[in-house]
């Protein structure tokens, strides 16, 4: 008799673990997924076209808070935890709740979930969301493409029609529109496209891998949150944020990434204080002293910086970094304050709908507006919040041009930031050594 299983997820790692381990496994029956972190995932089904011949009706997706009742109702024997960016303490609270219902609680390792590529793979991951993976991936691809064909495969963000999103390829800006990309997807794909790099993403990462291999000498895995890679890396790079210096020992699966790292990049050295930097170095020395350590900054470049001085400014930051990533600010706030903003406008007064709810869910956000846009309705609510705000200008710390996806009634000043290493070895030395 097949063991009945629920997979706890957030529309990414959960689907991948199912595809590579459970989809054709006659020993298990996955009776449900649960979802958190990402809005509007629950209430749908993982489609039968992706679920395979054992699941002719697909698999239902529920809210995570329904899990205790589902264990009883569906006779669940095992719960698989399969999402990222959670503290060790919160993770064990969830495990305790499952164990109290009599079911097993399980996490799956790389031997069962990592796929092997036919070309070298460089994985860029992190201890926490918002540590600097994006600018590091951009710099790595610029270095590598001088001598190699480089393709980026991005951690999944399948927020729309899952069947249509099974395999996605992005080579030009028009592809973002044809795939009806959300703000979160555009933040990750658009900068790579601007740099002439092909990006793959989607739901079925084995099919994605086999297509990407055909046009790549090297695949760069662009991680999401602080998740571990879906492909077995030949070089594992992990980002560390000194503003959260102990999180390398207190967050899952960030600690796993720190332990796996061949190279550790400690970013944001220009904004961290001495105590934070020393604490981050100590964490690294305890968890993974064998790794190559690169120290770096992400200096901020501001378009039309003169427009900020003396103005009332609404600051927008990368959504995941300031929501479940736990940061209270990002590049946008730093740029606004450093360039003489007269006032940072409180966005909470003007937030509507799901944006207002985000401030309730993440009370540490006070001075910044998260760039949330997981669907058309949420993009409309973000636009409404911006347009209702009593400010002179908007400073955007997201990696994309928001004017492409919404109509603001105020000027939006875009912030850019790129990785700059301090001393040696630097990223180029490490990557060229790897190529050789």
NUNU-508803 format. One line per field, with one value per residue (C-alpha): residue number from 0; residue in one letter; chain; x, y, z. Coordinates in steps of 0.5 Angstrom, whole numbers. Example, Ala and Ser with C-alpha at 12.3 -4.5 7.8 and 13.67 -1.06 7.14 Angstrom:
// residues 2
nr	c(0 1) .
rest	c(a s) .
kette	c(A A) .
xx	c(25 27) .
yy	c(-9 -2) .
zz	c(16 14) .
This chain:
// residues 436
nr	c(0 1 2 3 4 5 6 7 8 9 10 11 12 13 14 15 16 17 18 19 20 21 22 23 24 25 26 27 28 29 30 31 32 33 34 35 36 37 38 39 40 41 42 43 44 45 46 47 48 49 50 51 52 53 54 55 56 57 58 59 60 61 62 63 64 65 66 67 68 69 70 71 72 73 74 75 76 77 78 79 80 81 82 83 84 85 86 87 88 89 90 91 92 93 94 95 96 97 98 99 100 101 102 103 104 105 106 107 108 109 110 111 112 113 114 115 116 117 118 119 120 121 122 123 124 125 126 127 128 129 130 131 132 133 134 135 136 137 138 139 140 141 142 143 144 145 146 147 148 149 150 151 152 153 154 155 156 157 158 159 160 161 162 163 164 165 166 167 168 169 170 171 172 173 174 175 176 177 178 179 180 181 182 183 184 185 186 187 188 189 190 191 192 193 194 195 196 197 198 199 200 201 202 203 204 205 206 207 208 209 210 211 212 213 214 215 216 217 218 219 220 221 222 223 224 225 226 227 228 229 230 231 232 233 234 235 236 237 238 239 240 241 242 243 244 245 246 247 248 249 250 251 252 253 254 255 256 257 258 259 260 261 262 263 264 265 266 267 268 269 270 271 272 273 274 275 276 277 278 279 280 281 282 283 284 285 286 287 288 289 290 291 292 293 294 295 296 297 298 299 300 301 302 303 304 305 306 307 308 309 310 311 312 313 314 315 316 317 318 319 320 321 322 323 324 325 326 327 328 329 330 331 332 333 334 335 336 337 338 339 340 341 342 343 344 345 346 347 348 349 350 351 352 353 354 355 356 357 358 359 360 361 362 363 364 365 366 367 368 369 370 371 372 373 374 375 376 377 378 379 380 381 382 383 384 385 386 387 388 389 390 391 392 393 394 395 396 397 398 399 400 401 402 403 404 405 406 407 408 409 410 411 412 413 414 415 416 417 418 419 420 421 422 423 424 425 426 427 428 429 430 431 432 433 434 435) .
rest	c(x x x x x x x x x x x x x x x x x x x x x x x x x x x x x x x x x x x x x x x x x x x x x x x x x x x x x x x x x x x x x x x x x x x x x x x x x x x x x x x x x x x x x x x x x x x x x x x x x x x x x x x x x x x x x x x x x x x x x x x x x x x x x x x x x x x x x x x x x x x x x x x x x x x x x x x x x x x x x x x x x x x x x x x x x x x x x x x x x x x x x x x x x x x x x x x x x x x x x x x x x x x x x x x x x x x x x x x x x x x x x x x x x x x x x x x x x x x x x x x x x x x x x x x x x x x x x x x x x x x x x x x x x x x x x x x x x x x x x x x x x x x x x x x x x x x x x x x x x x x x x x x x x x x x x x x x x x x x x x x x x x x x x x x x x x x x x x x x x x x x x x x x x x x x x x x x x x x x x x x x x x x x x x x x x x x x x x x x x x x x x x x x x x x x x x x x x x x x x x x x x x x x x x x x x x x x x x x x x x x x x x x x x x x x x x x x x x x x) .
kette	c(A A A A A A A A A A A A A A A A A A A A A A A A A A A A A A A A A A A A A A A A A A A A A A A A A A A A A A A A A A A A A A A A A A A A A A A A A A A A A A A A A A A A A A A A A A A A A A A A A A A A A A A A A A A A A A A A A A A A A A A A A A A A A A A A A A A A A A A A A A A A A A A A A A A A A A A A A A A A A A A A A A A A A A A A A A A A A A A A A A A A A A A A A A A A A A A A A A A A A A A A A A A A A A A A A A A A A A A A A A A A A A A A A A A A A A A A A A A A A A A A A A A A A A A A A A A A A A A A A A A A A A A A A A A A A A A A A A A A A A A A A A A A A A A A A A A A A A A A A A A A A A A A A A A A A A A A A A A A A A A A A A A A A A A A A A A A A A A A A A A A A A A A A A A A A A A A A A A A A A A A A A A A A A A A A A A A A A A A A A A A A A A A A A A A A A A A A A A A A A A A A A A A A A A A A A A A A A A A A A A A A A A A A A A A A A A A A A A A) .
xx	c(0 3 5 0 4 3 9 9 12 11 11 18 22 16 14 21 22 15 18 24 23 15 12 13 15 10 11 8 2 2 -5 -4 1 1 3 6 10 7 0 -6 -2 -7 -14 -11 -9 -2 -4 -4 0 6 4 4 0 -1 -4 -10 -14 -8 -6 -10 -6 -8 -6 -1 -5 -10 -4 -6 -13 -11 -7 -13 -18 -13 -10 -3 3 9 10 15 18 20 21 26 28 25 29 31 26 20 22 22 15 12 16 13 6 7 10 4 -1 3 6 13 17 22 27 30 37 41 43 35 34 40 40 46 48 52 56 59 54 56 51 50 46 45 45 39 34 37 44 46 45 43 48 53 50 50 58 59 56 59 66 64 61 68 70 64 57 53 46 42 37 33 30 22 17 11 6 1 -1 3 2 4 10 13 19 20 26 27 32 29 25 18 19 17 11 9 10 6 11 10 14 18 20 22 26 30 30 30 37 40 37 39 46 45 44 39 35 31 26 19 17 20 27 29 26 29 36 36 34 39 45 44 46 51 58 57 50 49 44 41 38 32 31 36 35 40 41 36 43 49 54 61 62 58 58 54 53 53 50 54 47 45 51 49 44 49 47 40 36 34 37 42 46 46 49 54 57 57 60 67 67 63 62 61 57 55 61 60 54 55 59 65 61 57 63 67 61 60 67 66 60 64 70 65 61 66 73 75 72 75 73 71 69 65 61 55 56 49 49 43 40 38 40 39 32 32 35 30 24 19 21 17 22 20 25 25 19 22 28 24 18 20 27 26 30 27 31 35 39 33 33 40 40 34 38 45 42 39 31 28 23 22 14 11 8 3 -2 -3 -3 -9 -11 -6 0 -4 -4 3 5 1 4 11 11 18 17 16 19 19 14 15 15 10 6 5 -1 -5 -9 -3 0 -6 -6 2 0 -6 -1 4 -1 -4 2 3 10 14 18 19 26 26 31 28 33 27 24 17 15 14 9 5 3 5 3 10 17 21 28 31 37 42 48 53 58 65 70 75 82 84 82 76 70 74 80 76 72 78 81 75 74 82) .
yy	c(0 7 12 18 24 32 36 43 49 55 54 52 47 43 42 40 35 32 32 28 24 22 23 16 13 7 7 14 18 25 27 35 41 46 53 59 66 67 69 66 59 55 53 51 44 42 40 32 34 35 31 24 18 16 23 23 29 33 34 40 45 48 54 51 53 47 42 39 38 35 30 27 28 25 20 23 19 23 31 33 40 43 51 56 62 60 60 54 55 56 50 46 49 46 40 39 40 35 30 31 29 22 23 23 30 30 34 31 32 33 26 25 32 35 33 32 36 35 41 45 48 54 55 62 61 65 65 69 73 79 78 80 74 78 82 77 73 78 79 72 72 78 74 68 70 73 66 61 60 62 60 62 58 61 58 57 63 59 64 63 57 52 47 53 55 48 50 58 61 68 72 78 83 81 75 78 80 74 70 75 76 78 84 79 75 81 83 77 76 83 85 78 80 87 83 79 72 67 65 59 58 54 48 42 43 36 38 45 43 38 44 49 44 45 52 52 51 53 53 59 57 63 61 64 66 62 55 50 49 44 42 39 44 44 50 53 60 62 70 72 79 82 85 79 76 70 67 62 58 60 59 54 52 58 54 48 53 56 49 47 53 53 60 65 72 77 83 90 91 99 99 94 96 93 89 86 84 81 77 75 72 68 65 63 61 56 53 53 55 51 56 61 68 74 81 85 92 93 101 104 108 113 116 123 124 131 130 127 133 136 132 128 121 114 108 102 96 89 85 78 82 86 81 74 76 80 86 93 97 96 100 105 107 108 112 117 118 119 124 129 127 132 126 119 118 113 108 105 110 109 102 98 91 86 91 93 86 85 91 87 81 84 89 91 94 102 106 102 100 92 92 86 84 77 78 83 85 86 90 94 95 97 102 105 105 109 114 115 117 124 125 128 123 115 112 105 100 94 91 93 99 99 104 98 95 100 107 112 119 121 121 114 114 108 105 100 96 92 87 90 86 88 86 79 73 77 73 73 70 64 63 63 58 54 54 52) .
zz	c(0 -2 4 4 4 4 1 5 0 -3 -11 -12 -8 -7 -14 -16 -10 -13 -20 -19 -13 -12 -19 -21 -15 -13 -6 -4 -6 -5 -3 -3 -3 2 0 4 3 -4 -5 -9 -10 -5 -8 -15 -17 -19 -26 -29 -35 -30 -24 -29 -30 -22 -21 -27 -23 -21 -14 -10 -6 0 5 10 16 14 15 22 19 13 16 20 14 9 13 12 14 12 11 7 8 2 2 4 8 15 22 25 31 26 23 29 31 24 25 32 30 25 30 35 29 29 22 20 19 13 9 3 1 -5 -7 -8 -11 -15 -22 -26 -32 -38 -37 -31 -27 -22 -17 -13 -7 0 7 7 2 0 1 -6 -11 -17 -17 -16 -22 -26 -25 -26 -33 -35 -34 -36 -43 -45 -47 -46 -48 -41 -40 -33 -30 -25 -19 -20 -19 -23 -20 -26 -31 -28 -35 -39 -35 -35 -39 -40 -44 -44 -49 -51 -47 -51 -48 -41 -44 -48 -41 -37 -32 -25 -22 -18 -24 -28 -23 -24 -31 -34 -32 -35 -41 -42 -41 -47 -43 -44 -38 -37 -31 -30 -26 -29 -28 -31 -38 -37 -36 -42 -46 -43 -44 -52 -52 -46 -44 -37 -33 -28 -23 -20 -13 -10 -3 1 -2 -4 -12 -16 -20 -17 -18 -20 -16 -10 -9 -2 -1 6 9 15 17 19 22 25 20 17 24 25 18 14 9 9 14 9 3 8 9 2 -1 -4 -5 0 -1 4 1 3 7 6 10 16 22 25 30 25 20 26 28 20 20 26 24 17 21 25 20 14 15 8 3 0 3 -2 1 -3 -3 -7 -9 -11 -17 -17 -24 -23 -16 -16 -16 -9 -5 -1 -3 0 -2 -3 -2 -6 -4 -7 -5 -2 1 6 7 9 8 14 12 14 8 2 -3 -4 3 3 -4 -1 5 2 -3 1 2 6 8 8 7 11 6 11 11 3 2 0 -1 -1 0 6 9 8 13 18 16 16 22 21 15 16 12 5 0 -2 -10 -9 -16 -16 -20 -24 -18 -14 -19 -19 -12 -12 -17 -13 -7 -10 -14 -7 -3 -1 -4 -9 -12 -12 -11 -13 -11 -15 -21 -26 -29 -26 -31 -36 -31 -28 -29 -24 -23 -20 -23 -21 -20 -21 -17 -19 -15 -18 -14 -13 -9 -4 -5 -7 -9 -13 -17 -24 -21 -18 -24 -29 -24 -25 -32 -33) .
